[in-house]
Amino acid sequence: MLPFSDQKLLKPVEIVIDKVRPMLINDGGNVTLLKIENGKVYVRLEGACKGCPSSSKTLKFGIESALKNEIHPDIELINVG
């Protein structure tokens, strides 16, 4: 259980995603934050990232890792394809 409400997580999560976004855009993709529910961050990969064989690594080692390092180690990222 995270020590923050979903509402309090919104701004920090947006900031972290905005830091990662340029890397995705450089590869022809993007990411959209859909919602935060029960400490789980729901996103959708777009453009070239959608369906890319490396998309699971981008999610796990790029976006989720940044969220865990900068906000809280228990944050979970879920891709809604």
Contacts in CASP RR format, 6 or more apart in sequence:
PFRMAT RR
TARGET T0000
AUTHOR 0000-0000-0000
METHOD contacts of the structure
MODEL  1
MLPFSDQKLLKPVEIVIDKVRPMLINDGGNVTLLKIENGKVYVRLEGACK
GCPSSSKTLKFGIESALKNEIHPDIELINVG
1 74 0 8 1.000
2 9 0 8 1.000
2 39 0 8 1.000
2 72 0 8 1.000
2 74 0 8 1.000
2 75 0 8 1.000
3 72 0 8 1.000
4 39 0 8 1.000
4 72 0 8 1.000
6 36 0 8 1.000
6 37 0 8 1.000
6 38 0 8 1.000
6 39 0 8 1.000
9 36 0 8 1.000
9 39 0 8 1.000
9 41 0 8 1.000
9 71 0 8 1.000
9 75 0 8 1.000
10 36 0 8 1.000
12 70 0 8 1.000
12 71 0 8 1.000
13 33 0 8 1.000
13 36 0 8 1.000
13 41 0 8 1.000
13 67 0 8 1.000
13 71 0 8 1.000
13 75 0 8 1.000
14 33 0 8 1.000
16 63 0 8 1.000
16 66 0 8 1.000
16 67 0 8 1.000
16 70 0 8 1.000
16 71 0 8 1.000
17 31 0 8 1.000
17 33 0 8 1.000
17 43 0 8 1.000
17 63 0 8 1.000
19 66 0 8 1.000
20 31 0 8 1.000
20 62 0 8 1.000
20 63 0 8 1.000
20 66 0 8 1.000
21 30 0 8 1.000
21 31 0 8 1.000
23 62 0 8 1.000
24 30 0 8 1.000
24 31 0 8 1.000
24 45 0 8 1.000
24 49 0 8 1.000
24 58 0 8 1.000
27 48 0 8 1.000
27 49 0 8 1.000
28 47 0 8 1.000
28 48 0 8 1.000
28 49 0 8 1.000
29 45 0 8 1.000
29 46 0 8 1.000
29 47 0 8 1.000
29 48 0 8 1.000
29 49 0 8 1.000
29 50 0 8 1.000
30 45 0 8 1.000
30 46 0 8 1.000
30 47 0 8 1.000
30 49 0 8 1.000
31 43 0 8 1.000
31 44 0 8 1.000
31 45 0 8 1.000
31 46 0 8 1.000
31 49 0 8 1.000
31 63 0 8 1.000
32 43 0 8 1.000
32 44 0 8 1.000
32 46 0 8 1.000
33 41 0 8 1.000
33 42 0 8 1.000
33 43 0 8 1.000
34 42 0 8 1.000
34 43 0 8 1.000
34 44 0 8 1.000
34 80 0 8 1.000
35 42 0 8 1.000
36 42 0 8 1.000
39 74 0 8 1.000
39 75 0 8 1.000
39 76 0 8 1.000
40 75 0 8 1.000
40 76 0 8 1.000
40 77 0 8 1.000
40 78 0 8 1.000
41 67 0 8 1.000
41 75 0 8 1.000
41 76 0 8 1.000
41 77 0 8 1.000
41 78 0 8 1.000
42 78 0 8 1.000
42 80 0 8 1.000
43 59 0 8 1.000
43 63 0 8 1.000
43 77 0 8 1.000
43 78 0 8 1.000
43 79 0 8 1.000
43 80 0 8 1.000
44 50 0 8 1.000
44 79 0 8 1.000
44 80 0 8 1.000
44 81 0 8 1.000
45 51 0 8 1.000
45 52 0 8 1.000
45 55 0 8 1.000
45 58 0 8 1.000
45 59 0 8 1.000
45 79 0 8 1.000
45 81 0 8 1.000
49 55 0 8 1.000
49 58 0 8 1.000
50 81 0 8 1.000
52 58 0 8 1.000
55 79 0 8 1.000
59 77 0 8 1.000
59 79 0 8 1.000
60 77 0 8 1.000
63 77 0 8 1.000
64 75 0 8 1.000
64 76 0 8 1.000
64 77 0 8 1.000
67 75 0 8 1.000
67 77 0 8 1.000
68 74 0 8 1.000
68 75 0 8 1.000
END
